[in-house]
């Protein structure tokens, strides 16, 4: 089995009694989260992820996301979905509900082609954070200026898998 040095580090963001729903799987507790991440990262290879902050209130956050990955047979997928997070008083995530749809794609139809060590992650309104998945480290850089404002049809295509 592939060893993921950061799975335990990532799991520290979740409370000991954290509960997840991911697709049709239910995960309970930090140890189950580590096992889940091991299975996920063994199956979903070379994935590139984009998450967009959607809404928040008190101790809850909603995001939408898209990511591309391939399996060990070289079949590519683009996965879309929404996540709802709830945090405890210590700032650890205690609930995570993810609804995800997988769309088989051709390798030539991929949209997210940056090098894995330069996976962009947005932190705040003006900074992208680049995450190194092997080391579990981040470096901040100024966020690129958008070329244009997103139009409503762009949001529809995001959810439907269009270009």
Backbone as numpy.savetxt, mean C-alpha at the origin, in Angstrom:
# Nx Ny Nz CAx CAy CAz Cx Cy Cz
11.39 -20.31 2.13 10.54 -19.12 2.13 11.42 -17.88 2.13
10.98 -16.85 1.46 11.72 -15.60 1.39 11.73 -14.93 2.76
12.89 -14.44 3.18 13.00 -13.74 4.46 12.77 -12.26 4.24
11.92 -11.65 5.01 11.62 -10.24 4.90 12.06 -9.56 6.19
13.25 -8.94 6.20 13.77 -8.36 7.44 12.90 -7.26 8.01
12.07 -6.63 7.19 11.29 -5.52 7.71 9.90 -5.90 8.18
9.49 -7.15 8.02 8.10 -7.49 8.38 7.82 -7.23 9.86
8.78 -7.56 10.73 8.59 -7.29 12.16 8.60 -5.79 12.44
9.45 -5.06 11.72 9.51 -3.61 11.88 8.18 -2.97 11.47
7.64 -3.41 10.35 6.36 -2.89 9.87 5.25 -3.24 10.86
5.27 -4.44 11.40 4.22 -4.88 12.32 4.19 -4.06 13.61
5.28 -3.38 13.95 5.30 -2.56 15.16 4.38 -1.36 15.07
3.90 -1.03 13.88 2.96 0.08 13.71 1.54 -0.31 14.14
1.33 -1.59 14.43 0.00 -2.10 14.76 -0.06 -2.51 16.23
-1.21 -2.30 16.85 -1.36 -2.69 18.25 -1.26 -4.22 18.38
-0.94 -4.68 19.58 -0.81 -6.12 19.80 -2.11 -6.86 19.47
-3.25 -6.19 19.70 -4.54 -6.82 19.45 -5.20 -6.31 18.16
-4.39 -5.79 17.24 -4.90 -5.24 15.99 -5.72 -6.29 15.22
-6.78 -5.81 14.56 -7.62 -6.70 13.75 -7.66 -6.15 12.33
-7.52 -7.05 11.36 -7.52 -6.68 9.94 -8.56 -7.51 9.20
-9.07 -6.90 8.15 -9.77 -7.63 7.09 -9.05 -7.22 5.81
-8.49 -8.19 5.11 -7.78 -7.93 3.86 -8.34 -8.89 2.82
-9.03 -8.34 1.82 -9.78 -9.15 0.87 -10.75 -10.01 1.68
-10.64 -11.33 1.60 -11.54 -12.20 2.36 -10.86 -12.82 3.58
-9.69 -12.32 3.92 -8.92 -12.87 5.04 -9.05 -11.98 6.27
-9.20 -12.60 7.42 -9.27 -11.89 8.69 -8.01 -12.20 9.49
-7.35 -11.16 9.99 -6.08 -11.29 10.68 -6.24 -10.67 12.07
-5.78 -11.37 13.09 -5.94 -10.89 14.47 -4.61 -10.93 15.21
-4.14 -9.78 15.63 -2.93 -9.70 16.44 -1.66 -9.53 15.64
-0.66 -8.99 16.31 0.61 -8.65 15.65 1.31 -9.86 15.05
1.29 -11.00 15.74 1.96 -12.19 15.20 1.28 -12.66 13.92
-0.05 -12.62 13.87 -0.76 -12.97 12.63 -0.46 -11.97 11.52
-0.26 -10.70 11.88 0.10 -9.69 10.88 1.45 -10.02 10.26
2.41 -10.42 11.08 3.73 -10.80 10.55 3.59 -11.98 9.59
2.81 -12.98 9.97 2.60 -14.14 9.09 1.88 -13.72 7.80
0.89 -12.84 7.92 0.17 -12.36 6.75 1.12 -11.62 5.80
1.93 -10.70 6.34 2.86 -9.95 5.49 3.87 -10.88 4.81
4.30 -11.91 5.50 5.21 -12.89 4.90 4.56 -13.56 3.70
3.31 -14.00 3.85 2.58 -14.62 2.72 2.39 -13.63 1.59
1.97 -12.41 1.95 1.70 -11.38 0.93 2.95 -11.06 0.14
4.06 -10.82 0.83 5.29 -10.42 0.15 5.97 -11.57 -0.57
5.58 -12.81 -0.26 6.07 -13.97 -1.01 5.29 -14.10 -2.32
4.00 -13.77 -2.28 3.13 -13.90 -3.46 3.22 -12.68 -4.37
3.14 -11.48 -3.80 3.07 -10.24 -4.59 4.47 -9.67 -4.75
5.11 -10.02 -5.85 6.51 -9.68 -6.08 6.67 -8.35 -6.80
7.74 -7.63 -6.47 8.13 -6.40 -7.17 7.00 -5.39 -7.26
6.23 -5.24 -6.19 5.10 -4.34 -6.33 5.48 -2.88 -6.12
4.74 -2.04 -6.86 4.86 -0.58 -6.77 3.51 -0.07 -6.29
3.51 0.71 -5.23 2.28 1.11 -4.55 2.13 2.62 -4.54
0.90 3.07 -4.79 0.54 4.48 -4.64 -0.69 4.52 -3.74
-0.61 5.30 -2.65 -1.76 5.49 -1.77 -2.12 6.97 -1.77
-3.40 7.22 -1.73 -3.89 8.60 -1.69 -4.76 8.78 -0.46
-4.42 9.77 0.33 -5.21 10.15 1.50 -6.61 10.54 1.02
-7.64 9.98 1.62 -8.99 10.23 1.15 -9.78 11.07 2.14
-9.78 10.68 3.42 -10.54 11.41 4.43 -10.05 11.02 5.83
-10.38 11.86 6.82 -10.03 11.54 8.19 -11.01 12.20 9.14
-11.08 11.63 10.33 -11.83 12.21 11.44 -11.33 11.56 12.72
-11.08 12.36 13.72 -10.61 11.86 15.02 -9.46 10.87 14.85
-9.71 9.59 15.15 -8.66 8.58 15.08 -8.82 7.63 13.89
-9.50 8.10 12.84 -9.74 7.25 11.66 -9.24 7.94 10.40
-8.73 7.11 9.48 -8.24 7.59 8.19 -8.75 6.64 7.11
-9.11 7.20 5.97 -9.46 6.41 4.80 -8.50 6.76 3.67
-8.01 5.75 2.97 -7.13 5.95 1.81 -7.65 5.11 0.66
-7.27 5.52 -0.54 -7.48 4.66 -1.70 -6.10 4.38 -2.27
-5.99 3.31 -3.00 -4.66 2.92 -3.48 -4.75 2.14 -4.78
-3.62 2.05 -5.43 -3.43 1.18 -6.59 -2.00 0.67 -6.49
-1.81 -0.58 -6.85 -0.45 -1.10 -6.93 -0.37 -2.18 -7.99
0.83 -2.37 -8.52 1.09 -3.39 -9.52 2.10 -4.38 -8.96
1.92 -5.63 -9.33 2.79 -6.69 -8.84 2.69 -7.87 -9.79
3.61 -8.81 -9.63 3.52 -10.05 -10.40 3.69 -11.24 -9.47
3.17 -12.37 -9.91 3.34 -13.60 -9.13 4.61 -14.32 -9.57
4.87 -15.48 -8.99 6.11 -16.18 -9.32 6.10 -16.83 -10.70
4.95 -16.77 -11.40 4.87 -17.25 -12.78 5.02 -16.12 -13.79
5.20 -14.88 -13.30 5.36 -13.73 -14.18 4.06 -13.08 -14.63
2.93 -13.47 -14.04 1.65 -12.86 -14.36 1.53 -11.54 -13.60
1.20 -10.46 -14.32 1.11 -9.13 -13.71 -0.33 -8.78 -13.36
-0.47 -7.98 -12.30 -1.78 -7.52 -11.82 -1.68 -6.06 -11.41
-2.79 -5.35 -11.55 -2.94 -4.04 -10.95 -4.08 -4.20 -9.94
-3.81 -3.86 -8.70 -4.78 -4.01 -7.62 -5.23 -2.62 -7.18
-6.55 -2.48 -7.04 -7.15 -1.21 -6.63 -7.94 -1.44 -5.35
-8.05 -0.41 -4.54 -8.89 -0.58 -3.39 -8.95 0.61 -2.47
-9.62 0.38 -1.37 -9.79 1.36 -0.30 -9.43 0.70 1.01
-8.85 1.49 1.91 -8.54 1.01 3.25 -9.11 1.99 4.26
-9.64 1.45 5.34 -10.07 2.24 6.48 -9.23 1.83 7.67
-8.64 2.83 8.34 -7.76 2.59 9.47 -8.32 3.26 10.71
-8.16 2.62 11.85 -8.50 3.22 13.14 -7.31 3.03 14.08
-6.97 4.09 14.81 -5.79 4.09 15.67 -6.19 4.15 17.14
-5.36 3.54 18.00 -5.61 3.62 19.43 -4.98 4.90 20.00
-5.07 5.08 21.31 -4.57 6.31 21.95 -3.05 6.44 21.86
-2.35 5.34 21.62 -0.88 5.37 21.47 -0.45 5.63 20.03
-1.41 5.79 19.12 -1.09 6.04 17.72 -0.84 4.78 16.91
-1.08 3.61 17.50 -0.91 2.36 16.78 -2.22 1.98 16.10
-2.12 1.38 14.91 -3.32 0.99 14.20 -3.94 -0.23 14.88
-5.23 -0.10 15.22 -5.90 -1.23 15.86 -6.90 -1.91 14.93
-7.36 -1.20 13.90 -8.27 -1.78 12.92 -7.82 -1.39 11.51
-7.87 -2.35 10.60 -7.55 -2.08 9.19 -8.49 -2.93 8.35
-9.31 -2.27 7.54 -10.22 -2.95 6.65 -9.86 -2.57 5.22
-9.48 -3.56 4.42 -9.06 -3.31 3.04 -9.97 -4.07 2.08
-10.51 -3.34 1.11 -11.27 -3.93 0.02 -10.41 -3.77 -1.23
-10.09 -4.88 -1.89 -9.12 -4.86 -2.98 -9.66 -5.64 -4.17
-9.50 -5.07 -5.36 -9.85 -5.72 -6.61 -8.59 -5.89 -7.43
-8.37 -7.09 -7.96 -7.19 -7.40 -8.76 -7.57 -7.48 -10.24
-6.83 -6.76 -11.06 -7.04 -6.74 -12.50 -5.83 -7.35 -13.18
-5.97 -8.50 -13.85 -4.81 -9.04 -14.60 -4.43 -8.06 -15.71
-3.14 -7.81 -15.86 -2.65 -6.91 -16.92 -1.46 -7.56 -17.61
-1.15 -7.06 -18.79 0.06 -7.47 -19.48 1.22 -6.65 -18.92
2.41 -7.22 -18.96 3.58 -6.48 -18.49 3.71 -5.15 -19.23
3.36 -5.14 -20.51 3.46 -3.92 -21.32 2.44 -2.86 -20.92
1.40 -3.24 -20.17 0.37 -2.29 -19.73 0.66 -1.69 -18.36
1.80 -2.03 -17.76 2.13 -1.48 -16.46 2.26 0.04 -16.53
1.86 0.70 -15.44 1.97 2.16 -15.34 3.06 2.59 -14.36
3.34 1.77 -13.37 4.25 2.14 -12.29 5.58 1.43 -12.49
6.55 2.15 -13.03 7.79 1.51 -13.46 9.04 2.07 -12.78
8.90 2.78 -11.66 10.08 3.30 -11.01 10.87 2.16 -10.38
12.16 2.42 -10.16 13.01 1.42 -9.50 12.49 1.19 -8.09
12.56 -0.04 -7.62 12.03 -0.36 -6.30 12.62 0.51 -5.20
13.90 0.84 -5.29 14.51 1.65 -4.24 14.04 3.10 -4.28
13.28 3.47 -5.29 12.78 4.85 -5.39 11.26 4.91 -5.37
10.63 3.97 -4.68 9.17 3.97 -4.61 8.69 5.24 -3.92
7.89 6.07 -4.61 7.47 7.34 -4.00 6.37 7.15 -2.96
6.52 7.82 -1.84 5.49 7.85 -0.81 5.35 9.30 -0.38
4.14 9.78 -0.38 3.91 11.18 -0.05 3.77 11.34 1.45
4.47 12.30 2.04 4.32 12.62 3.45 3.99 14.10 3.54
2.79 14.40 3.94 2.39 15.79 4.04 2.15 16.39 2.67
1.86 17.68 2.63 1.49 18.31 1.36 2.68 18.59 0.44
3.92 18.54 0.94 5.01 19.02 0.09 6.22 18.10 0.02
6.14 16.90 0.57 7.32 16.03 0.58 6.93 14.62 0.14
7.71 14.05 -0.77 7.61 12.64 -1.12 8.62 11.90 -0.28
8.26 10.74 0.19 9.20 9.90 0.93 9.49 8.67 0.07
10.77 8.41 -0.16 11.18 7.26 -0.95 11.57 6.14 0.01
10.96 4.99 -0.17 11.11 3.87 0.74 11.96 2.80 0.11
12.99 2.35 0.81 13.82 1.25 0.35 13.26 -0.03 0.97
12.61 -0.89 0.17 11.95 -2.06 0.75 12.91 -3.08 1.33
14.15 -3.11 0.91 15.11 -4.08 1.44 15.62 -3.66 2.82
15.86 -2.37 2.98 16.45 -1.88 4.22 15.42 -1.36 5.22
14.22 -1.05 4.75 13.21 -0.48 5.63 13.53 0.95 6.02
14.25 1.69 5.16 14.63 3.07 5.46 13.95 4.02 4.49
13.83 5.27 4.91 13.19 6.30 4.10 14.10 7.50 3.95
14.01 8.18 2.80 14.67 9.46 2.60 13.65 10.42 2.03
13.67 11.66 2.48 12.70 12.65 2.02 13.29 13.50 0.91
12.43 13.90 -0.01 12.81 14.80 -1.11 11.63 15.73 -1.35
11.89 16.91 -1.92 10.76 17.79 -2.23 9.79 17.11 -3.19
8.52 17.32 -2.95 7.50 16.74 -3.80 7.48 17.45 -5.15
7.39 16.69 -6.25 7.29 17.34 -7.56 5.98 18.13 -7.68
6.01 19.23 -8.38 4.82 20.04 -8.60 3.91 19.32 -9.60
2.61 19.27 -9.33 1.70 18.62 -10.28 1.61 19.42 -11.57
1.45 18.72 -12.67 1.34 19.38 -13.98 -0.05 19.96 -14.20
-1.04 19.27 -13.67 -2.42 19.76 -13.81 -3.25 19.21 -12.68
-4.37 19.83 -12.45 -5.28 19.35 -11.41 -6.02 18.13 -11.94
-6.27 17.16 -11.06 -7.01 15.96 -11.46 -8.44 16.35 -11.81
-8.93 15.79 -12.86 -10.30 16.00 -13.30 -11.17 14.86 -12.78
-12.48 15.09 -12.62 -13.35 14.03 -12.10 -13.24 12.71 -12.86
-13.08 12.77 -14.18 -12.98 11.53 -14.95 -11.71 10.75 -14.59
-10.65 11.44 -14.14 -9.44 10.74 -13.72 -9.73 9.84 -12.52
-10.55 10.32 -11.59 -10.88 9.53 -10.41 -11.70 8.30 -10.80
-12.59 8.44 -11.77 -13.38 7.30 -12.23 -12.46 6.26 -12.87
-11.54 6.69 -13.71 -10.63 5.74 -14.36 -9.73 5.07 -13.34
-9.34 5.78 -12.27 -8.52 5.18 -11.22 -9.22 3.93 -10.68
-10.50 4.05 -10.41 -11.25 2.93 -9.82 -11.58 1.85 -10.83
-11.71 2.21 -12.12 -12.09 1.24 -13.13 -10.92 0.58 -13.83
-9.72 1.08 -13.59 -8.55 0.46 -14.20 -8.22 0.98 -15.58
-8.79 2.12 -15.97 -8.48 2.68 -17.28 -7.16 3.41 -17.30
-6.74 3.87 -18.46 -5.47 4.59 -18.59 -5.58 6.01 -18.14
